[in-house]
Amino acid sequence: MSIPMIPFTEGEAVLDWIGLTDALANGHTLPKAEIGDTFLYRGKDTLLSRAAWIDGLGMAVKTATVFPDNPAKDVPMINGGLNLYADGDGTLEAIVDFHLVTKWKTAGDSLLAARRLARPDSREILIVGAGNQGRALHAAYSAAFPQARFTLWNRSRANAETMASELPGITIAEDLETAVTQADIITSATMSTDPLIKGAWLRPGQHVDLIGAYRPDMREVDDAALLRARVFVDSFDTTIGHIGEINIPLEAGVITRDNLIADYYSLDAFKRQSDDEITLFKNGGGAHLDLMTSRYILDRWNARW
């Protein structure tokens, strides 16, 4: 039996965002994942090696390289590969395109939280960051909020215009503060080490989705935003002690562990208490989500005929 190699375009054609979020929710009803993450750095370059094992779902190993200067050389910033192994006997079941898994895992992770935490009547969605993940977030949020209007803010106007030309209907924001105050959902995917989004700009009823910060020195929102919101994470194990967005204010005593309400292993806690509260979700990623996503991809791939 040949091992399937699932490429990006053909694989993406059989997927849907709502189905993925349901698969992620179901994955968190299984025994808690065992995960092993290794982060290596050379200046601003990063090597991430992530492995996960979920009893009943199998094993996945993904290695990613993140080189922020690559786009200036016309080379993708993120590269890597993923292997998916069978739960029963550990045999290799599939090799899945790295970028396919990463795109759908990352945006799907955030969409699962938004489906539970954002107000269902949300109509104005702000995307902060015009990179590949910004494009994926537009696709994901469009599936769950089909009536929404999208606004884009990016440091580089030229990059924002490029993304807007690819996705007709997006409005480019001139001023981030104004765009934040007008949004029902703010989803941010930047490489910022200095907080871009200020808590003073937030208003009751909003949902804030933070994706970009993945290193200990990275943050996209300031302390005030965390203090004004009810804060959720996808995984305590992959955010606390690892990501600056959570770890810096924890170590400074600005917030305590009690400020983090739940992760996806307590998915029933992901609900709004009122229409006026501000909810904030930190998307930390993690190999267990890569495993759940790649298993969903393989299942859809096998069912395509």
N, C-alpha and C positions, 0 to 999 in steps of 0.2 A: 504493500500500500504506500503510495507516494505521500509525502508530507506537503500539505498545501502551503504555498507562499502567497500571501494575500497582499496585492499591491494597492496603492492609494486610491486611484480613480475607480477601479472595479469594486474594491471593498466599500468605498463610500456610497456607491450606488445602491447598496442593499440595506443601508442603515437609516434609522430615524431617531430624532432627538428625544422624543417622549418615550420610545421604547428603551433607549439607553438609560434614561433616568429611572425607569421602572426596574431595569436590571441592576442598577447600582443600589437601589433600595432593597431589592431582594438579596443581593450579595451581603448586605449588612445584617440579615437575619441568620446567616450561617455562623459557625464558630469564628471568633475574632481572628483576624489574620495575624500570622507571624511575619514580621517584616525585618529586613536588614538593609539599611541605607548607608552608603559611604559617599562622603563629599570631599573632593580634593580640589584645591585651588592653586592657580598660578596667576597672581595679580587679579584681574577681573575675569579671567577665564575659569571655567568650572567643569569638573568631571563628576557626574552623578552615576553611581551604580546602585540600582534598586532591585531588590528581590522580594517576592511575597509568596506565601503558601497559605491557602485557605482550605481547610478540610471540607471536601465535598465539591470543590471548584477547581483545584489543581494548583499549579505553580507558574510563575512568570518571572523572567529576569530581563530587565531593561537597563541599558547603559546609554547615557546621553552626554554629549559634550555641548557646552554653551560658550561660544566665543563671540562676545558683543561686537568686536571689530570686523567680523566676517562680512557683513553686508556691504561695507565700503570696498571690499575686494570682490564683490559680486558672488559671494559664497554664502549659503544659508548659515544663520547664526547658530541653529540647533541641529545636531546630527546624532545618530545612534542606531540602535537596533533592539528588537524584542523577540524572545523565544517563549512559547507557551507549551507547558508540559502537562501530561495527563495526571489526574489525581490518583488513579488506581495503581499505576505501575511506573510513573515517572518518565514515560517515553515522550519524545518530542512530538507534539500534535500539530503545531503550526509555527511558521515564521511570519510575523505580521509587520507590515510597513510601520516603521517607527513613527513617522509623521502622522499617519492615520490614527494610531492609538493615542498619540499625544494630543492631537486636535480634539478628538471626540471625548477623551477622558477629561481634559482640562475644562472645556466648556460645559460638558455634561455634569461634571462635579458641581459647578456653580449653578447650573440650571435646576438641579435637584433641590438645592436650598431655596432658590427663588420661587419654585413652584409651591413651596410650603411657607415661606416667610414674606414674600412680597405680596402686596395687596392685589387681589385678582383683577381689580379695576385699573391697574397701572397702565398708563397710556403713553407716558413720556420716558424714554430710556436713553440715558447718556452713556456712551462708550468713551472711556478715557484710554487713549493709546491706539495708534493706527497700524499696529503690527499684524502678524498672522493671527494671533489670538483675538485681536479686535474683530477680525473678519469672522472667525469661528463663533465668537459671542453674538454677533449679529444674526448668524444663521440659527444658533441655538435659541436665543430669546425670541426670535421671530416665530419659532414653532410653538412656544408656550403662550406668547402674547401677540397673536396675529394682528390685532388692531393697533399695535403700538407704533408711535413715531420715534425715529432714532435721530439723535444728535451725536456728533463726534467732536471730541477735542483732542488735539495732539500738539506737542511742542513745536513740531515742524509742520508749517502750513502746507508745504509741498507734499508731504507724505499723507496728510489728511485729504488733500485734493485727489491724490491717486486712489485712495481707498473709496472716497465718495464717487469717483468716476466708475468704479467697479460695482458699486452697490447703489444704484439710483434711488433717490428718495431720502438719503441721509443728508441732514443739515450740518454744516460745519460751524462750530461755536467759536466765536472770537475770544470770549472771556470765560475762563473755567469757573470762576465763582458764580457768575450769572447762570451758566449752564447747570451747575449743581443745584442751585436754588429752584430751578424750574423742573427738575427731573423727579419722576416717581421712583425710578430705579437707576442707580449709578453703578456701573460695572467697570472696573479699572484693571488694566493689564499693561503695566509699565515696568521699566527697570529702575525706578527711582529709589534713591537712598535717602532723600529728603522728602518728608510728607508733602504731597501735592494737594490733598483734599483736607480742608479744615472743618473741624467740628462745628465751628460758629456758622458755617454756611448751611448746615443741614436743617431740615424742617420736619415737623411731625409727619409720620406716615410713610417715610421713605425706607427703601431697602438699599443697602450698600454692599456690593460684592467685590471683594479684593482678591486679585489673582496674581499680580506681578511679583510681589516680594517673595523670594524663595531663599535668600541668603540671610545670615545673621545681621548684616548691616543694611538691609533694605526695609523701607516703609513707604506706604502710599497714603496713609492718613495720620493725623496728629493725635495726641493724647485726648484732646477734647472730643474727638469723634468716638473714640472707644468708650469714654465715660458717658456720653449721651445715649449710646445705643445698647440694646441687648445683643451680646456678642456670641456667635456660634462659630464652630470650626468643623472641618470635615473629619479631622483626626487629632485627638490630643497628642498622640505619640509622634506625629510628624510635624506638629506646629510648636508645641511647647519645647523649649530648649534648642530649637533649630532656626526659627524664622523671626527676623527682627520685628515684624509687625506685632507679634505677640510677646516675644521675649524681652525686647528693650523696655517696654512699659512695665512688664512683670518685675524685672530686675531692679527697676527704678522705684518700685513700690507705688506706681501710679494706679495700677490695677492689681487685683489679687486673683488667685486661681478661681475664686468664687464668681468672678466676673464672666468667666467662660461657661456658658449655660449648659451646652451639650455638644457632643460630636455625633457622627452618623450612627454610632452604635446605640444611641438613644434617640432614634429618629422621631419617635412620637413626641419628643419635646420641641421639635421644630415646628412651632406654630406661633402665630401672633396672639398677643393678649388683648390688643386693642388696635383700632384703625389708626390711632395717633402715634403709636410708638415707632421708634426708629430701630430697625433690625440691621445687623451687620454680620456678614459671613466672611470668614477667612478661608480661602481655598488654598490648602497646603499641598495638594497632590498626594503622592505616595504610591508605592508599588502595588499595594492592595487594590487601588483603583485602576491601575494599569491592568492587573489581572482580571478584575471584573469586566473591564471594557474589552479586553482582547478576547475573553470568553464569549461575550455578547457578539463581537465581530465574527468569531468563528462559527457560532451557532447560526447567525444570519447568513453567513457564507454557505454553510452546508445546506441551508433550507432554501437557497435561491432557485433551485431547479423545480 
